[in-house]
């Protein structure tokens, strides 16, 4: 995601530090910031900084996008932008841990911004319930359905249970 027109504060690891200019397209709502890097003009970052103290490695760009759009800053989805994440999942346990971490980040964010309760907690809870009911329909059991439900319910579990400030991967940074 990026600001329409204007400078984008990014670090391009292939070309060194540089300022990119992207042409404007239709602005999007803050909740289009899911799972993405959020690039903004440097002046925006100085006025409304990214929260580097965010306690969970999940939802921090979304929360920042919410704060920016609340100030009237337009954001847009840039499908040609490249971003890289290094998330290693060795199996279902890592996937579940990620979902619970996302749930804990959601609880933290909704407490901080009560207006986010519906899109971050209530709507996903309703979707998890509906998906679970639909999965009971004959012929609906597929591997991707099970993975989807597994993530949804572990996400909700992370919301309702106390999670310690988390690393993205258990054991990360341990000696």
Secondary structure, 3 states (H helix, E strand, C coil): CECCCCEEEEEECCCEEEEEECCCCCCECHHHHCCCCCECCHHHHHHCCCCCCCCCCCCHHHHHHHHHHHCCCCEECCCCCCCCCCCCCCCHHHHHHHHHHHHHHHHHHHHHCHHHHHHHHHHHHHHHHHHHHHHCCCCCCCHHHHHHHHHHHHHHHHHHCCCCCCCCCCCCCCC
